[in-house]
């Protein structure tokens, strides 16, 4: 959306973005964020040495769930690993 020229496509992208991420719409993501935070806490308790990986997995899982409606299956989920490589 950032590099799209102003026009019909830009307006559509902007409308979709605002409908999805305005403050009152963002509340629908809260249960997923809480669930992922609890999973991260359990992971930190089980393996505190790799805390950076747990935070990265948490960030990736929340983002992928909110943007793509994709629920990761595990810490070594292929799409999470792919996003970490970029």
C-alpha positions as CSV (number, residue, x, y, z in Angstrom):
1,X,0.0,0.0,0.0
2,X,2.9,2.4,0.7
3,X,4.3,2.4,-2.8
4,X,1.0,2.1,-4.6
5,X,0.0,5.1,-6.7
6,X,-3.1,6.9,-5.6
7,X,-6.1,5.5,-7.4
8,X,-8.8,2.8,-7.0
9,X,-6.4,0.1,-5.8
10,X,-4.9,2.4,-3.2
11,X,-8.3,3.5,-1.9
12,X,-9.5,-0.1,-1.7
13,X,-6.3,-1.1,0.2
14,X,-6.6,1.8,2.6
15,X,-10.3,1.0,3.3
16,X,-9.5,-2.7,4.0
17,X,-6.6,-1.7,6.2
18,X,-8.7,0.7,8.3
19,X,-11.6,-1.7,8.6
20,X,-9.3,-4.4,9.9
21,X,-7.0,-2.4,12.2
22,X,-9.0,0.4,13.6
23,X,-9.1,0.5,17.4
24,X,-12.5,-1.2,17.9
25,X,-11.8,-3.8,15.3
26,X,-8.4,-4.6,16.9
27,X,-10.3,-5.9,20.0
28,X,-11.3,-9.0,18.0
29,X,-7.6,-10.0,18.0
30,X,-7.3,-9.9,21.8
31,X,-8.3,-13.6,22.5
32,X,-5.7,-14.8,20.0
33,X,-3.0,-12.5,21.5
34,X,-3.8,-13.8,25.0
35,X,-3.7,-17.4,23.8
36,X,-0.3,-16.8,22.1
37,X,1.1,-15.0,25.1
38,X,0.2,-17.9,27.3
39,X,1.9,-20.3,24.9
40,X,5.0,-18.1,25.0
41,X,5.0,-18.1,28.8
42,X,4.9,-21.9,28.9
43,X,7.7,-22.0,26.3
44,X,9.8,-19.6,28.4
45,X,9.2,-21.8,31.5
46,X,10.1,-25.0,29.7
47,X,13.2,-23.5,28.0
48,X,14.3,-20.1,29.2
49,X,17.7,-20.3,27.5
50,X,16.1,-19.7,24.1
51,X,14.0,-16.7,25.1
52,X,14.8,-14.8,21.9
53,X,13.3,-17.6,19.8
54,X,10.2,-17.7,21.9
55,X,9.7,-13.9,21.5
56,X,10.3,-14.2,17.7
57,X,7.8,-17.1,17.5
58,X,5.2,-15.1,19.5
59,X,5.6,-12.0,17.2
60,X,5.4,-14.1,14.1
61,X,2.4,-16.1,15.2
62,X,0.4,-13.0,16.3
63,X,1.3,-11.2,13.0
64,X,0.5,-14.2,10.8
65,X,-2.8,-14.8,12.6
66,X,-3.9,-11.2,12.4
67,X,-2.8,-10.5,8.8
68,X,-3.2,-13.9,7.1
69,X,-5.6,-15.7,9.5
70,X,-2.9,-18.5,9.7
71,X,-2.5,-20.4,12.9
72,X,1.1,-21.7,13.3
73,X,1.3,-25.3,14.4
74,X,4.6,-25.3,16.3
75,X,7.8,-23.3,16.9
76,X,9.4,-24.9,13.9
77,X,6.4,-24.1,11.6
78,X,7.7,-23.8,8.0
79,X,6.2,-20.3,7.5
80,X,7.6,-19.0,10.7
81,X,11.0,-20.3,9.7
82,X,10.6,-18.7,6.3
83,X,9.6,-15.4,7.8
84,X,12.6,-15.5,10.1
85,X,14.9,-15.9,7.2
86,X,13.8,-12.8,5.5
